[in-house]
Amino acid sequence: MKNMKVQKFPITFVVKSNETPEKIKEKIKQQAKLKYKVNAIVNRYLNSVEEIINLPMLNEYINTIIDQGNISDIIKEISVQSQLEFNLNS
């Protein structure tokens, strides 16, 4: 396993909370510290978090989609992705 590269994928959390993304990230950090105990691992984990979306942000995104008249496109895409995820197209 010489010269093995680790691929990093950004993580987006959608959290059912009205707390700010900063407060949510702090809670994630505290839980990671309890689980991993090593600061370097905790920091790498936190650095992989690209975005935290809370309920107010999600509502804002949905309202923007509705205002732009794109809600049917989004519903179709959710349906397609759900069918793929649950293997309903076979």
Disulfide bonds with the S-S distance in Angstrom:
none
